[in-house]
Amino acid sequence: MQRRHLVLAALIASAVAATAQAQTTKLTLGHGAAPGNPRHEAAIKFAESIKARTSGRYEVQVAHSSQLGDDAAMVTALRSGTLDMSANSQGAIANVVPEYAALGLPFLFKDIESAWKLLDSPVGEDLAKRTAAKGMVVLGYWDNGIRHITNGKRPIKSPADMKGLKIRTPPDAMTMDIMQALGADAQQIKFSELYVALQQGVVDGQENPLANIASAKLYEVQKYLSLTGHNYQANPFVMSKRSWDRLNPADQKLFQEAAVEATQYQRKLSKEADEKLLAELKAKGVQVETVQRGPFVEATRSVYNKWSSGATGDFVKRVMQHAQ
């Protein structure tokens, strides 16, 4: 009799576990950063928060390091509904929602807090509406930092030192225009392929925030770092509208709450990374140059002229006005 009770208890426990598993909805969150990067750490925190807030009804699986394709491929997957979420790049999303490019105007923000202030303003709300119209729901604006230039050829102290250098950029028209205005030859290479491209001399250098340079170990194949601070980029944290619409209103609220928490965490990590990584990169033998911003600002004025008179000119002017 006791054995029969034990068997019955085991069967009940197994049935309960199977029912709980069947009720768990799995979602995928993809991004292009490596473990240790603030983007990945915040994605993990978001996944943990969702599991806790929904009592395990939702499980978010994080795919890092472009395991699901590059940022552009993930944007396509988001819009079609084959990917649920992504902490994506400003450049890739700007190819669908061109107004995002305005955030990367050269030398627009004095610091990252100024950029966050703009993103958390009605300007960010406007971007979110435009993004929703393209099949993606903005859950938060994560930080991809102020960007700097590395190369393996020579120290960069002035725009003249940029002339003729092959510099990798993301597929972002604004960043390409900035590099070209500074005299460089802008070339597009997937971030997942960048280390090898630098190592083999396919390109001379690249531009990224310090956190990306460190987590991708680009310092191993780049000798010179110039703190140009030439532009800012965000990492929009977005969800496929198709996946979002499948959530009931109560769960949508829980996802929004978890996203706010993850956004604050990611921004905190990003700021802390910038403050400590410079010393670490110097210790690894990277030669760091602090440039005079004036000549770089002057050299990129043509970028402002081009974008303020282009198809998204009104939005560009609005961003410029808010930033000032």
N, C-alpha and C positions, 0 to 999 in steps of 0.2 A: 504493500500500500504506500509506504513512504517513497519507494522508488517511482511509483506511478505519479505521485505528487511532484516529485522532482522533474520528471520528464514533462509533465503538464506545464510546470512553471517555466521550464526552458523553452517550450514551444510558444508560450505566451510572450516571453521576453523577446524571442526571435521575431514574432509577428509585430510586436510594438516597434522594434528597431527597424524592421522592413518598412512599416508604415511611415515612420519618421523620415527614413531615407527617401521614400517615394514622394514625400511632401516637400523635400528640399529642392529648391530651384537653384541651379548653378548658372552663374553669369561669369563672363570673361572680361577682364580689364587688361588691355595691352598697352605697352609703352616702349620707347626705344632706349631707355637709360639702363645702366648696369646696376647691380646690387650695390648698395652703399650710397648711391646717388639719392638726394632728397626726394626726387620724384618716385623712386621705387619704395623708399621707406614710408612715404605718405600713402602710397597705393596699398601697402601691406596694412597700415593702420586703418585705412578705410575698409578693407576687407574684414578685418577683425571687428570693427565697429558694427558693420552691417550684420555679421553673424550674431553678435551679442544683442543688438537692438531688435532683431527679428526672431530671436530665440532659435536660431538655426534654420529658419525657413528659407533663407537666402544664403548662398555661399558664393563669394566672389573669388575666382581664381585669377591670380596675377601672372601675366606672361611678360617678362622683362626682355631687355636687350634685343628688341626687334624680332622676337621669335615668331610673331604673326605677320611679319613684313615691315617695311619702312613706314614712316608716318603717313605718307600719301596713300599707301595701300590700306592702312587702318582707317583713314578718313572715308575711303570708298566703302569699306566693310561696315562702318558705322551707319552710313547713309542707307545701305541696302538691308541693314538689320542682321548681318552675319557676325558682327562683333557688337558686344553690349556696351562697353565703355573704353575710353582711352584718355590717358594724360598725354595729349598730343602736342605737336609743335605749332607755334604761331604761323610759321611759313606755310606748312601744309594746309592748315585751315584757311589761311588767307587766299589760297588758290580756289576756294569755294566761296568764302565770304571775304571779298577783297578789302573791306574796311579794316580788317585786323592788321594789315600792313602798316597802317598809320602809327601803331604803337611802336614801331621800330624806326621812326624818323631819327636821323643822326643827332646824337647829343641832346635828346629831347628832355630827359630827366636828370636832375642833379643827383638823385639817389634812388634806390629801389622803393623806399617808402612813398616817394612821389608817384611812382608808377602804380603802386597798389592803391593809392588814393584815387587815381583816375579810374582804375578798373572797378573799384567799389562804388563809383559814382553813377549817375544816370548814363554816362557814356558806356560803361560796362553793361548796363541794363539794355541799352540800345543794341550793343553787339550781341547780347544773348537772344534778343528777338530776331535779329537777322540770322543767327545761327540756327534757331528753331525752324525758321522758314526753309532751311536747307537740310532738315532731317536730323539735327543734333541738338540735344538739350544741354545747356551749360550748367554744370553742377558747381563749378568754382573756377577761379583764375589762379592757377598755380604759377610759381615763379621760375623762370629760366635764366634770370640774372642779367647783369650788365656784361656785355661781351667784350673780349679782348683778343688780340692777335698773337699767334705764335708762328714761328717759322724756323727752318733749319739752315738758312743762308747767312743772315746778318742781323745785327741789332736794328730795330726800327725806332728811330727817334723823331722823324719828321715825315710828312707825306712823300718827300723825295725818295726816302728809303723804301717805299712801297713799289716804286716803278718796276714793272716787269715781273714781279713775283706772282707765281701761280698760287692763288689762295682759294681753298675750298670753302664754299658757303652752302648752307641748306638751300633747298629749292624755294627761296624767298626773294621776290623781285626787289624789295627794299634793300636787303642786305647786299645783293648783287650790285645794285646801283651805288651803294656806299663804297664798296671795294673798288669799283671801276672809277669812281670820282677821285679816289685816292691814288689811282695809277696802277692798281693791281689787275691781274687777269683772273676774273672770278670764274670758278669752275664748280660744277655740282657733282658731288659724290655722296653716296649713302653714308650715314654716320657709322653704320655697322662695318663699313669697308674702309673707313678713314684711316685707321691705324696703319694698315698695310699700305695704303696709298702714300702716306707720309714716309713710311719706312723705305719704300721702293722708289721714292722721288717722283711719283706721278704728279704730285703737287708739292710746292715748296712749304706751304703753311696752311693755316686754317684760323677760324675765329669762333670762340665759344666762351661761355662763362667759366670761371675757375672750377666750379664743381664738375662740369663735364670734362674739362681737361684732365682733372685728377682721377675721376672714377673710370675713365676710358684709358688711363695711363698714357696719354699722348705725350707727356713729358719725357717718356723713354725715347721718343723719336723726334723731339723738337728741342732745340737748344735755347732759343730766344723767346721770351715773353714780353710783349709790350702792352702796358696797361692803358690802352687807348680808350676804353669805355665808350666805344663808338655808337652803340645802340643797346636798347633793351628789348628783351623778348619774354613773352609769357608762355606758359604751358596751359592752354585751356583744358580743363578737366570736363570731358563731355560724355554724354550717354546717347546711344542711338534712340531716336524718338520712338521707334517701333518698340524697343525694349521698355522705354519709359511708359508708354501708353498701356503696356501690359500690367503695370503696377496699379494697385488700387490706391485711392487718395491717401489713406492712412500710411501705406508703405512708401509712397512718394515723399511724404513728410519725413519719414525716418531716413530715407536716402539723402534728402536735403540736409538734415541735421548732421548726419555722418560726414557729408561732403564739406560742410562748414568747418567741422572739427579737423578734418584731414587737410583742408586748405590752410588753416592757421598753423598747423603742424609743419606742413611743407614749406611755407614761407619762413618760419622760424629756423628750420634746418638750413634752408638756402642762405639766409643771412649769416648764420653762424659759420657756414662753410666758407663763405667769402672772407670772413675775418681770420680764419685759421689757415686756410689753404695756401695763401701767399707765402707764409713762412715755411710751410712744408715743401712747396715747390722749389724755393731757394735752396733748402737743405738737400734736395735731390739733384742739385747742380744746374738748375735752370737759371739763365741770366735774365734778370728782370730789369726792364727799362720803364721809367716813369716819364711820359711824354708831356710836352706843353700842348694843351688842348687847342689853343688859339689857331695855329696853322691848320689843324685837322678840321676844326669847325669851318674855317674859311673855305677849305678845299671841298667841302661837302654842301655848300650853299645851293649848288645846282640841283641837288636831290630835292630840297624843299621846293624849289621853283617848279620842278617837273611834277611832283606829286600834288602840290596844291592847285595845279591847273589841270589835273587829270580827271578821269571819270569819277573818282571818289574824292574830288577836291573839297567839297563842302564838309565832308566828315574829317578830312585831314586838317582843315582849318579849325574845326571845332576842337579836335584833339590838341592842336598847337595852342589854342587859346586857353584851354583848361590847364595845360601843362605850365603855361606862363603865369 
